[in-house]
Amino acid sequence: MTVDPRGSALAAFAALLADPTRAAFCCALLDGRAWTAGELARSAGVAPSTASEHLSRLITGGLLAEARQGRHRYVRLASTAVATVIEDLAVFAQATAEDAAPTGAAAAPTADAPAGDAPAPAARSAPRNLGEATRQSAEARARTCYDHLAGRLGVTLADALLDHGLVTDHAGLAVTERGHHWLAAQAIELPPHAGRPGGRPVVRSCLDWTERRSHLGGALGAALCRTALDRAWVERIGTGRALKVTPDGCRALRELLGVEVS
């Protein structure tokens, strides 16, 4: 009997995420930035020695990449492909858990819904204090989903791009010819390998866990997020995923896309 080697590879991959601490690390790293081992340990509520052991497994398994700077060890998700898998699995797992919840629980996206952005650990639970409530409110307004924009801001931008004919969903999401001209006029560049075999999708739908509607990921989503940060249209709030739209950002989005944000 021949054993399909893909089964063993899948089991090994699943084992990397089967531990709650390792899964929490991967969800935290969906903010797209590099974290120190100490920061991840505190976020997951584990001892530094425990965090170091788990991080070593994730790095060896190819989910995380590390860089050392002085005494500090920084880690981040190894690639956009890894981020996509983590996002998809987290939303699928949340949907499965909510589907199994007693009648009356909040509705969940179905397993075959578009890929989604994973909530931070315990993000769906009721806030335990004012600080946590403030953070959750800020993330609902605007946040990063790995390297693209999410929350009400991300969904609003997705709607505007569709309404202006810059993106179409008639036969799957795609940037239109008008959209490519608009991007060029704004000096927003997509990577040349986007959409090619082995490359990142030009644009993909990503189910937003707070809005329960889709925002845009893929190369386009990343380019828009990078542009918004580089041009100071948005700025980070603290060390988490939350973003704040600046006055310059409000003006730019209103002039370019007719979007009113606050």
N, C-alpha and C positions, 0 to 999 in steps of 0.2 A: 504494500500500500504506500503510495507516494504522498508525502505530507506537503501541503502547499506552504512554502516558506513565508508567504505573506502573513499567514496566521501567527507565526512566531514573532514576526516583526511588529504586527499590530498589538499582540499581547505585551510585548516589551514596552511599546509606546504607551499603552494604556496604564501600565504599571507605574510609569513616571508620574502620571496625574492622579493615581489612585489614592495618594496620601493628601489629606486636607491641607497640610502646611505647604506642600509643593504646589497644590492647586491654587492656594491663596497667593503665593509668590507670583505665579503666572498671571493671575488676574490683576494684581497690583501693577505689574510691569506693562499692562495694556495702556498705561498713560504714555507710552512711547519713549520714556526716558530711562537713563541708567540709574540704578539704585545701588547703594552700598549694602553689604551683607547685614550690617547693623540696622539700617533703616528697614530692610525687609523683615528682620527678626522682630523689631518692635511692632511693625504693622500686623504681623501674624501672631504676636504674643508668645513667642518662643525664645529660648535662650540662644545667644550667639553661636554657641557650639553646635546646637541642634540645627540652626539655620545653615551653618557652614556645611554640615554633612548633606543636607537636602540640596543645597546649591550645587555641590560637587556632582551629585547624581544627575541633576538637570543639565548641567554643562556637558558631562560625559555623554548624556543621551541626545545631545544636539538641540535641545529646546532653548537653552540660554547660551549667550556668549559673554565672556568676561574680559575685563581690561584692568590692569593694576596701575595705580598712580600713587606713588609713595607707599604709605602703609595701607592705603585703602584698596579694596577690591570692589570694582563696579561690575554689575551684571545687567544685561538687558535681554529682551527676547532676541533670538538668533536671526530672525528674518521676518519680513512681512508675511511670508507663507505660514510661519509658526503662529504669528498673531492672528491670522485668519482662522486657523484651526482652533485656537483657544477660544476666540470669539464664538465660533459656530458651536463648539462643544458646550460652552457655558450657557448659551441660550437654549440649546436642546435639553441640557440637564435641568435648567430652571423650568422649562415648559413641562418636562416629564414629571418633576416634583409637584408642580401646581396642578397638573392633570390628575395626579393621584391624591390631591388634597380633598378634604370633605366638601360636599356641595355648599356653594356660597362663597368659596374662595375666589380670589381675583382671577379673571380670565387670563389665559396664557397663550402666547403665540404657538401655532401648531408646529409639529416637527418638520414639516416641509415648507415652513415660512422662510423668507429671505434670511440670510445670515444676520446676526445681530451683535451689538456691543455688549460685552459682559459687564454686569454691575460689579462694583467693588465688593469685597467680602461684607456680608450683612447689610448691603445697601438697600435691600428691599424690606428690611425690618423697620419697625417704628424707631425714630430717633430716641436715643437714651438721654440726651441732654441738649442744651441750646446750641452748643458748638456743632454737634452732629446734625441737628436740624438745619442749621445755616449752611453747612457743607452740602447736604442733600439738595437743598433748595437751589444753591448755586450750580450744582452739577446738572440739575434738571433744566436750568435756563441755557447753559452752554458748557460744553466740556469736550475733551478730546476722547476719541475712541481709537486707541493706538496712534495713528498718524492722520486721522481725519476728524472733522467736526461733527459733534453729536448734540443731543438735547434739543430744546426748542429751536435754537439757532441752526443746527444742522438740518433739521426737518424743514424749517422755513426756507433755507437756501436751496434745498432739493426741490421744493415746490416752485420756487422762483425760476430755477434753471429749466424746469419742465414747462412752466407757463410761458416763458420767453422763447421756447423752441430751441434752446441751447443743448438740451438733452431730450431724447425721445425714449418712450417705453413701448412703442408700437410693436416691435418684434424683439423684445429684450432691450435692456438699457444700452444706450449708445450715445456718444457725442455726435451731434449733427454737424453738417458743413458750416452752418451758421455758428454753432458752438465753437468750432475750431477757429473761425475768424475772430470771434469774441475773445477767446483765450489769447490769441496772438496780439490783439489790440491792447489787452491788459498786461502783456508781457508775462503771461503765465504759461510755463512750459511743461509739457508732459514728457516723461522719459521716452527716448526713441524706441526702446524695446517693449513698451506697454502694448498689450494686445497681441503680441507675437507668441508663438509656441515657447513655453518655458518662462514667459514674461508675466508680469502682473496684468490683470484685466484693466482695460482703460477706465471702466466705471462699473461698479457693482452695487447692488442694493444691500443695505445693512439695517436690520430691524433695530429700532431705537427702544431700549428697555424702559425709558420713562415716558416717551410719547406714544409707544405702541404703533408707530408708523415708521416708514423707512427714511433714513438719510443716505447720503452717498459715500461710498468707499472707493476702493481701487485707486488707480493712478490719479484720476481727476480729484477725488476726495482728498488725497494726500497733497496734491498741488495747491488746492484751495486753502487747506489748513496751513501749509507752509507759507503761502502768500500772506494770509491773515496775520500770522505771527511776525513774519519778517517786516511787514509794513505797519505793524503796531495797530492793526484793526481790532485785534483781541490781545489780551494779556492774561497770563496765568494768575490764579488766585492761590497763594500759598504753595504747598508742595504737592497738591493732589492733581486731579484731572480737570477741575473746574476752571472756566475761563470767564473773563469779563469783556464785553464789547466796549471799546473806547469811543470817545466822541468822534475821532477820525474814522473809526470803523463804522459808526452809525451813519456818518455822512457818505462814506464810500459805498456802502451797501445800498443806501437809498438812491444815490446817483446812478450806480451801475445796474442794479436789479430791481429798483423800486421797493426794496425791503425796508420795513420799519421795525427796528429792534430797540430794546431798552436794556 
